[in-house]
Amino acid sequence: MVDDLSEKGLGGIGHCIECGASMYTTYINTDHLYPRCLTGPANKRSLRHPLHEVIYQPYNEFAMCLDHHTALDMGKTNAFLGLPSDDIEVVIRPRTGTTCANPLNITLPYAATGQTTQCMVDDYNNTAVPCAGNNYVLDEDKVYKAVIGAAGCVNITITNASSPSIGFQVYDACPDAGGTCVYNSTTGASGGVLSADINIPAPGFYYIMVDSWNVPANYVDYDINISAPGGNTLSDPCTGAIPLTLGISSTGDNTCTNAVGEPAAPACWTTGNMNTVWYVVTIPASNDLIIQTTAGSLLKTQIDFYRGNSCAGLTYIDCNQDAASCGTGYDHSQFYLENIGAGTYLYIRVDGENNLVGTFSIIATDGNNVAAPGPPLPPIVGQDCGPVLTNTFPVCGQNNYVPNPGNFAYGNICDFTGAGPLCLASGEKSSTWYTININANGTLAFDIVPNDWPGAPSTVATDYDWALWK
């Protein structure tokens, strides 16, 4: 039985403390913040107590995240809840997974339901881990440790996520003890699902950290599935090169790839792991080709080119790392190859700068002997300004939903760089173009609601900008 809190001058601290728990090892006084609770001053209910939080759940149940020894005063609990003491059950839930020193050890394949980061504490955030710059590491985090016996492709899928603002990272060692970032999710969940294929470069122990981005309760619930390592993508070796049709964009993904048995990196590429995929296109009669990549989740590509009739006899031509950025941080790759010379096919190898992996698109067009920079590329519908349906999306209804992850980069045409009086001073970034048919004078009103907005009263969500032209 704990001492009467009123004898310590704590009578005004609220029923959450008086009816529930008192600390032996932490001195509590009225200068401390209130825990989240059912009673107490309204302006204090959302603030955090040093114990972390008291979270009330349905049916008069509550969970407490505690770092210190705690005593429960059953008499005061009975008085507050109006229940007999024998109706109160105290369940101690172990907190395995709080840190790398106390991870949840798993073997692959692994599947678990009813997972949560609640009570795991915010031990790792975006200023203290190698996957820096990621907003999905701002709340309480849960750490899994898996021994992976072979290099290969591992799929991690989160389902039934309680918030779209969930993310995960994979490290080859503890992130605060020299571990490097193997994978970093940056899109959040869509429909409660977040999934990624991850290239595991070598056997060993890997740490998987599940976290979230400023969700109201600072934790997320979810189910998780992690596969055993499998094979790489079919387009990984040159012999699996994907054929391109001139003028038609093709999607790509260099996740779960490597460069085993391939030519060494050309001089214009960055250092780091090579995660490459191959494409092949028939050289046109003009002997000129324009090759361009467009960012997806892979924001910085690098490409090189080989001429030949098969993978067995390739001749290196040239390489490219960055095209003009359109005033943004997206580094497309683009190259105009003139007078390619003898050979039936052009082989194109795509990699991510440094160790980057993700999705992208690639297009090859006939240069038609037009002087550099060559003829314009065809527009990407929704990402390049121009006629409706050919370039832009029509607005046909009151609500228009865009699923995650939306568009990346700026399409095939740089519509504006951010220079001049335009309010979008950072250039064209992840743009989407719409055409609205207005048939009468009046007021145009619209809302842009981010998919990761948790709802009122939160003001934390992806920041979108817009501009209107007539």
C-alpha positions as CSV (number, residue, x, y, z in Angstrom):
1,M,0.0,0.0,0.0
2,V,1.4,3.4,-1.0
3,D,1.4,6.5,1.1
4,D,-1.5,8.9,0.8
5,L,-0.5,11.2,-2.0
6,S,-2.4,14.1,-0.4
7,E,0.1,13.9,2.5
8,K,2.9,14.7,0.0
9,G,1.0,17.8,-1.2
10,L,-0.1,16.0,-4.4
11,G,-3.9,16.3,-3.9
12,G,-4.2,18.4,-7.1
13,I,-2.3,16.0,-9.4
14,G,-5.5,14.3,-10.5
15,H,-7.2,10.9,-10.2
16,C,-4.9,9.2,-12.7
17,I,-2.1,9.2,-10.1
18,E,-4.3,9.1,-7.0
19,C,-6.3,6.1,-8.0
20,G,-3.7,4.2,-9.9
21,A,0.1,4.2,-9.3
22,S,2.6,5.9,-7.1
23,M,6.3,5.9,-7.8
24,Y,8.9,4.8,-5.2
25,T,12.0,5.7,-7.1
26,T,10.9,8.9,-8.8
27,Y,9.9,12.0,-6.8
28,I,6.6,13.2,-8.1
29,N,5.4,16.7,-7.4
30,T,3.1,19.3,-8.9
31,D,5.8,20.5,-11.3
32,H,5.7,17.2,-13.2
33,L,3.4,16.9,-16.2
34,Y,0.1,15.0,-16.0
35,P,-0.1,11.6,-17.7
36,R,-2.8,11.1,-20.3
37,C,-5.9,10.4,-18.2
38,L,-9.7,10.6,-17.9
39,T,-9.6,13.4,-15.3
40,G,-7.5,16.4,-14.4
41,P,-7.3,19.8,-16.0
42,A,-8.2,19.6,-19.7
43,N,-5.1,21.6,-20.7
44,K,-2.9,18.9,-19.1
45,R,-4.4,15.7,-20.4
46,S,-2.3,15.6,-23.6
47,L,1.0,16.2,-21.9
48,R,3.4,13.4,-21.0
49,H,4.4,12.4,-17.5
50,P,8.0,11.1,-16.9
51,L,6.5,7.6,-16.5
52,H,5.7,8.0,-20.3
53,E,1.9,7.7,-20.4
54,V,-1.3,6.2,-19.0
55,I,-3.5,5.1,-21.8
56,Y,-7.1,4.3,-21.0
57,Q,-8.7,1.7,-23.2
58,P,-12.4,0.4,-23.4
59,Y,-14.0,-1.5,-20.6
60,N,-12.2,0.4,-17.8
61,E,-8.9,-1.1,-18.8
62,F,-5.7,0.9,-18.9
63,A,-2.1,0.2,-19.8
64,M,0.9,1.9,-18.1
65,C,4.3,2.2,-19.7
66,L,6.7,2.3,-16.7
67,D,10.4,2.4,-16.3
68,H,10.5,2.2,-12.5
69,H,9.1,0.2,-9.6
70,T,5.4,0.8,-9.2
71,A,2.9,0.0,-6.5
72,L,-0.9,-0.2,-7.2
73,D,-3.2,1.2,-4.5
74,M,-6.2,-1.2,-4.9
75,G,-8.3,0.8,-2.5
76,K,-8.1,4.0,-4.4
77,T,-8.5,2.1,-7.7
78,N,-11.7,0.6,-6.3
79,A,-13.0,3.9,-5.1
80,F,-12.3,5.6,-8.5
81,L,-13.6,2.9,-10.8
82,G,-16.4,1.8,-8.6
83,L,-15.4,-1.9,-8.9
84,P,-14.6,-4.5,-6.3
85,S,-10.9,-5.0,-5.9
86,D,-11.1,-8.6,-7.0
87,D,-12.3,-7.3,-10.4
88,I,-9.0,-5.7,-11.0
89,E,-6.3,-7.8,-12.7
90,V,-2.8,-6.6,-13.1
91,V,-1.0,-8.2,-16.1
92,I,2.8,-7.6,-16.6
93,R,3.7,-7.5,-20.2
94,P,7.4,-8.0,-21.0
95,R,9.0,-5.3,-23.2
96,T,11.2,-7.4,-25.4
97,G,12.2,-5.3,-28.5
98,T,12.9,-2.0,-26.8
99,T,16.5,-1.7,-28.1
100,C,19.2,-3.6,-29.9
101,A,20.4,-4.8,-26.5
102,N,16.9,-6.3,-25.8
103,P,15.6,-7.2,-29.3
104,L,12.9,-9.6,-30.2
105,N,14.9,-12.5,-31.7
106,I,13.2,-14.1,-34.7
107,T,14.0,-16.7,-37.3
108,L,12.9,-16.4,-41.0
109,P,10.3,-16.9,-42.3
110,Y,8.5,-15.0,-39.5
111,A,4.9,-14.0,-39.1
112,A,3.2,-12.3,-36.1
113,T,-0.1,-10.6,-35.4
114,G,-1.0,-8.1,-32.7
115,Q,2.4,-6.4,-32.7
116,T,2.8,-2.9,-31.2
117,T,5.4,-0.3,-30.5
118,Q,3.5,0.8,-27.3
119,C,5.8,0.9,-24.3
120,M,8.9,0.5,-26.4
121,V,10.1,4.1,-25.9
122,D,11.6,6.4,-28.6
123,D,15.2,5.1,-28.4
124,Y,16.1,5.8,-32.0
125,N,15.2,8.8,-34.1
126,N,16.1,10.5,-37.4
127,T,19.0,12.4,-35.9
128,A,20.7,9.4,-34.3
129,V,20.5,6.5,-36.8
130,P,22.2,5.8,-40.1
131,C,18.8,6.0,-42.0
132,A,18.9,9.7,-41.3
133,G,16.4,12.1,-42.9
134,N,13.5,9.8,-42.5
135,N,10.5,11.1,-40.7
136,Y,9.2,7.6,-39.9
137,V,11.5,7.3,-36.9
138,L,10.0,9.8,-34.5
139,D,7.9,7.8,-32.1
140,E,8.3,4.6,-30.0
141,D,10.2,1.9,-31.9
142,K,10.3,-1.9,-31.7
143,V,13.5,-3.8,-32.7
144,Y,13.6,-7.3,-34.2
145,K,16.9,-9.2,-34.6
146,A,17.0,-11.9,-37.3
147,V,19.8,-14.2,-38.4
148,I,19.8,-14.4,-42.2
149,G,21.8,-17.4,-43.5
150,A,22.3,-16.3,-47.1
151,A,22.4,-13.3,-49.3
152,G,19.2,-12.7,-51.3
153,C,15.9,-10.9,-51.5
154,V,13.8,-10.6,-48.3
155,N,10.3,-9.3,-48.3
156,I,8.9,-7.4,-45.2
157,T,5.2,-6.7,-45.2
158,I,3.3,-4.9,-42.5
159,T,-0.5,-5.2,-42.6
160,N,-3.4,-3.9,-40.4
161,A,-1.3,-0.9,-39.4
162,S,-3.2,1.4,-37.0
163,S,-1.8,4.5,-38.7
164,P,-0.6,5.2,-42.3
165,S,2.4,7.0,-40.7
166,I,4.3,3.7,-40.0
167,G,7.7,2.8,-41.3
168,F,10.6,0.4,-40.9
169,Q,14.3,0.3,-41.4
170,V,16.8,-2.5,-41.8
171,Y,20.4,-2.4,-40.4
172,D,23.3,-4.8,-40.7
173,A,24.2,-4.1,-37.0
174,C,22.8,-2.0,-34.2
175,P,22.2,1.5,-35.6
176,D,23.8,3.2,-32.7
177,A,26.9,0.9,-32.7
178,G,28.2,1.3,-36.3
179,G,25.4,-0.4,-38.2
180,T,24.7,0.8,-41.7
181,C,21.3,1.4,-43.3
182,V,20.4,-1.5,-45.6
183,Y,16.8,-0.3,-46.2
184,N,14.8,2.7,-45.3
185,S,11.0,3.0,-45.9
186,T,9.8,6.5,-46.8
187,T,6.3,6.2,-48.0
188,G,4.1,5.1,-45.1
189,A,1.3,2.5,-45.3
190,S,-1.5,2.6,-47.8
191,G,-4.7,0.9,-46.7
192,G,-2.9,-0.4,-43.6
193,V,-0.2,-2.1,-45.8
194,L,3.5,-1.4,-46.2
195,S,5.6,-3.8,-48.1
196,A,9.1,-3.9,-49.6
197,D,11.7,-6.3,-51.1
198,I,15.1,-5.8,-49.5
199,N,18.4,-6.9,-50.9
200,I,20.4,-8.7,-48.2
201,P,24.0,-8.4,-49.3
202,A,25.6,-11.1,-47.1
203,P,24.6,-13.6,-44.4
204,G,24.6,-12.3,-40.8
205,F,22.5,-10.7,-38.1
206,Y,20.2,-7.9,-39.2
207,Y,18.1,-5.5,-37.1
208,I,14.6,-4.5,-38.2
209,M,13.2,-1.4,-36.5
210,V,9.5,-0.6,-36.8
211,D,8.6,3.1,-35.9
212,S,6.1,5.8,-36.9
213,W,5.8,9.5,-37.6
214,N,4.2,11.7,-34.9
215,V,1.0,9.6,-34.5
216,P,-1.3,10.9,-31.8
217,A,-0.5,8.1,-29.3
218,N,3.2,7.9,-30.2
219,Y,2.8,4.2,-31.0
220,V,1.4,2.0,-33.7
221,D,-0.2,-1.5,-33.8
222,Y,0.4,-3.8,-36.8
223,D,0.9,-7.4,-38.1
224,I,4.2,-8.3,-39.7
225,N,5.5,-10.9,-42.2
226,I,9.2,-11.4,-43.1
227,S,10.2,-13.9,-45.7
228,A,13.3,-16.1,-45.9
229,P,15.9,-14.9,-48.4
230,G,15.1,-15.8,-52.0
231,G,16.3,-15.1,-55.6
232,N,17.1,-11.8,-57.2
233,T,15.0,-10.1,-59.9
234,L,15.1,-11.6,-63.4
235,S,16.5,-8.5,-65.0
236,D,19.5,-8.5,-62.6
237,P,22.0,-10.2,-65.0
238,C,22.6,-9.0,-68.5
239,T,21.1,-12.2,-69.9
240,G,17.7,-11.2,-68.3
241,A,17.7,-7.7,-69.9
242,I,14.2,-6.3,-70.4
243,P,13.4,-5.3,-74.1
244,L,12.4,-1.6,-74.6
245,T,10.1,-0.4,-77.3
246,L,11.1,3.0,-78.7
247,G,8.9,5.8,-77.3
248,I,7.3,3.6,-74.6
249,S,8.2,4.0,-70.9
250,S,9.0,0.9,-68.9
251,T,9.1,0.6,-65.1
252,G,12.0,-0.8,-63.2
253,D,13.2,-1.7,-59.7
254,N,16.8,-2.4,-58.7
255,T,15.8,-3.7,-55.3
256,C,17.1,-7.3,-54.7
257,T,19.8,-7.0,-57.3
258,N,23.6,-7.2,-57.4
259,A,26.4,-7.0,-59.9
260,V,27.9,-10.5,-59.8
261,G,29.6,-11.3,-63.0
262,E,29.1,-7.9,-64.5
263,P,31.5,-5.3,-65.9
264,A,33.1,-3.0,-63.3
265,A,31.5,0.3,-62.5
266,P,32.4,3.1,-65.0
267,A,34.4,6.1,-64.0
268,C,31.3,8.5,-63.8
269,W,29.5,6.3,-61.3
270,T,29.6,6.8,-57.5
271,T,31.1,4.2,-55.2
272,G,29.0,1.8,-53.1
273,N,27.2,-1.4,-53.7
274,M,26.1,-1.9,-57.3
275,N,22.4,-2.9,-57.5
276,T,21.9,-3.1,-61.3
277,V,19.2,-4.0,-63.7
278,W,19.6,-4.4,-67.5
279,Y,17.6,-3.3,-70.5
280,V,18.1,-3.8,-74.3
281,V,16.8,-1.8,-77.2
282,T,17.2,-2.3,-81.0
283,I,19.4,0.4,-82.5
284,P,17.3,2.4,-85.0
285,A,18.3,3.2,-88.6
286,S,19.3,6.8,-87.5
287,N,22.0,5.2,-85.2
288,D,20.9,7.8,-82.6
289,L,19.1,7.1,-79.3
290,I,18.0,9.2,-76.3
291,I,17.9,7.3,-73.0
292,Q,16.3,8.8,-69.9
293,T,15.4,7.5,-66.4
294,T,12.7,9.1,-64.3
295,A,12.7,8.8,-60.5
296,G,10.3,6.7,-58.5
297,S,11.4,5.8,-55.0
298,L,14.9,5.6,-56.5
299,L,15.7,9.3,-56.6
300,K,19.2,9.2,-58.0
301,T,20.0,6.8,-60.9
302,Q,23.2,6.3,-62.9
303,I,23.4,4.4,-66.2
304,D,26.0,3.1,-68.7
305,F,25.7,1.7,-72.2
306,Y,27.1,-1.2,-74.2
307,R,26.8,-2.1,-77.9
308,G,26.6,-5.7,-79.1
309,N,24.6,-8.6,-80.5
310,S,24.5,-10.5,-77.1
311,C,25.7,-10.2,-73.6
312,A,28.7,-12.4,-74.5
313,G,30.4,-9.7,-76.6
314,L,29.6,-6.2,-75.3
315,T,31.5,-3.0,-76.2
316,Y,31.4,-0.2,-73.6
317,I,30.2,3.1,-75.0
318,D,29.7,5.7,-72.3
319,C,27.9,6.5,-69.0
320,N,25.9,9.2,-67.3
321,Q,25.1,10.0,-63.7
322,D,22.9,13.1,-63.6
323,A,20.7,14.9,-66.1
324,A,19.5,18.5,-65.5
325,S,17.6,18.5,-62.2
326,C,14.8,21.0,-63.1
327,G,15.7,23.0,-60.0
328,T,15.0,20.0,-57.7
329,G,17.0,17.3,-55.9
330,Y,16.0,14.5,-58.2
331,D,18.9,13.3,-60.3
332,H,17.5,11.7,-63.5
333,S,20.0,10.1,-65.9
334,Q,19.8,11.1,-69.5
335,F,22.1,10.6,-72.5
336,Y,21.9,11.4,-76.2
337,L,23.9,8.7,-78.0
338,E,24.7,9.8,-81.5
339,N,26.2,7.6,-84.3
340,I,26.2,4.5,-82.0
341,G,27.8,2.5,-84.7
342,A,27.7,-1.1,-85.8
343,G,25.8,-3.5,-83.7
344,T,22.2,-4.7,-83.5
345,Y,21.4,-3.9,-79.9
346,L,22.2,-1.2,-77.2
347,Y,22.4,-2.7,-73.7
348,I,21.6,-0.3,-70.8
349,R,22.6,-0.9,-67.2
350,V,20.8,1.1,-64.5
351,D,22.1,1.5,-60.9
352,G,21.3,3.7,-57.9
353,E,23.9,6.2,-56.8
354,N,25.9,5.0,-53.8
355,N,23.8,2.2,-52.3
356,L,20.4,3.5,-53.4
357,V,17.6,1.1,-54.5
358,G,14.0,1.6,-55.5
359,T,11.6,2.1,-58.4
360,F,12.1,4.2,-61.5
361,S,11.0,4.3,-65.1
362,I,13.1,4.3,-68.3
363,I,12.4,5.3,-71.9
364,A,14.4,5.1,-75.1
365,T,13.5,7.3,-78.2
366,D,14.9,7.6,-81.7
367,G,17.2,10.6,-82.0
368,N,16.3,10.8,-85.7
369,N,19.6,12.7,-86.5
370,V,18.3,15.8,-84.7
371,A,21.1,17.9,-83.2
372,A,21.7,17.6,-79.5
373,P,19.8,17.6,-77.2
374,G,17.7,15.8,-79.7
375,P,13.9,15.7,-80.2
376,P,11.6,16.2,-77.1
377,L,10.6,13.1,-75.2
378,P,6.9,12.1,-75.1
379,P,5.0,13.5,-72.1
380,I,4.1,11.4,-69.1
381,V,0.3,11.7,-68.4
382,G,-0.3,13.6,-65.2
383,Q,3.3,14.8,-64.8
384,D,3.8,17.1,-67.8
385,C,1.8,20.3,-68.5
386,G,-0.2,20.2,-71.7
387,P,-3.5,19.0,-73.3
388,V,-5.8,17.1,-71.0
389,L,-5.5,13.3,-71.1
390,T,-2.4,13.6,-73.3
391,N,-0.5,15.4,-70.6
392,T,-2.7,16.3,-67.6
393,F,-5.4,14.5,-65.6
394,P,-9.0,15.7,-65.9
395,V,-10.9,16.6,-62.8
396,C,-14.2,14.8,-63.4
397,G,-15.6,14.5,-59.9
398,Q,-15.7,16.3,-56.5
399,N,-13.3,13.8,-54.9
400,N,-10.1,12.6,-56.5
401,Y,-8.0,10.1,-54.5
402,V,-4.3,9.6,-55.2
403,P,-2.9,6.4,-53.6
404,N,0.5,6.3,-52.1
405,P,3.2,6.9,-53.1
406,G,1.9,9.3,-55.8
407,N,4.1,10.8,-58.5
408,F,7.8,11.4,-58.2
409,A,10.2,13.8,-59.9
410,Y,8.9,15.9,-62.8
411,G,8.0,13.6,-65.8
412,N,9.8,13.9,-69.1
413,I,9.4,17.6,-69.5
414,C,10.8,20.2,-67.1
415,D,7.8,22.6,-66.9
416,F,9.4,25.1,-64.5
417,T,12.7,25.3,-62.5
418,G,11.6,27.6,-59.7
419,A,13.4,30.6,-61.2
420,G,11.5,33.9,-61.6
421,P,8.4,35.2,-59.7
422,L,6.7,31.7,-59.5
423,C,5.8,30.9,-55.9
424,L,7.1,27.3,-56.3
425,A,10.7,28.3,-55.9
426,S,12.1,24.8,-55.3
427,G,11.3,23.8,-58.9
428,E,9.1,21.0,-60.1
429,K,9.1,18.3,-57.4
430,S,6.8,15.2,-57.5
431,S,4.4,17.1,-59.6
432,T,0.9,16.1,-60.7
433,W,-1.0,18.2,-63.3
434,Y,-4.8,18.5,-63.4
435,T,-7.1,20.3,-65.8
436,I,-10.4,21.7,-64.4
437,N,-13.1,22.6,-66.9
438,I,-14.9,25.7,-65.5
439,N,-18.0,26.7,-67.4
440,A,-19.1,29.7,-65.4
441,N,-17.9,32.6,-63.3
442,G,-17.7,31.8,-59.5
443,T,-15.5,30.8,-56.7
444,L,-13.2,27.8,-57.0
445,A,-12.6,26.1,-53.6
446,F,-10.6,22.9,-53.0
447,D,-8.8,21.0,-50.2
448,I,-5.6,19.0,-50.6
449,V,-5.7,16.4,-47.8
450,P,-2.4,14.3,-47.3
451,N,-2.9,10.6,-47.0
452,D,-0.8,10.5,-43.9
453,W,-2.8,13.2,-42.0
454,P,-4.1,11.4,-38.9
455,G,-7.1,13.9,-38.6
456,A,-7.9,16.8,-36.4
457,P,-6.5,18.3,-34.3
458,S,-3.2,17.2,-35.7
459,T,-1.3,19.5,-38.0
460,V,1.4,17.0,-38.8
461,A,1.4,15.6,-42.4
462,T,3.2,15.8,-45.7
463,D,3.4,19.4,-46.9
464,Y,2.0,20.0,-50.4
465,D,2.2,23.2,-52.4
466,W,0.2,24.2,-55.5
467,A,-0.1,26.7,-58.2
468,L,-3.0,27.7,-60.5
469,W,-2.7,28.7,-64.2
470,K,-5.3,29.8,-66.6
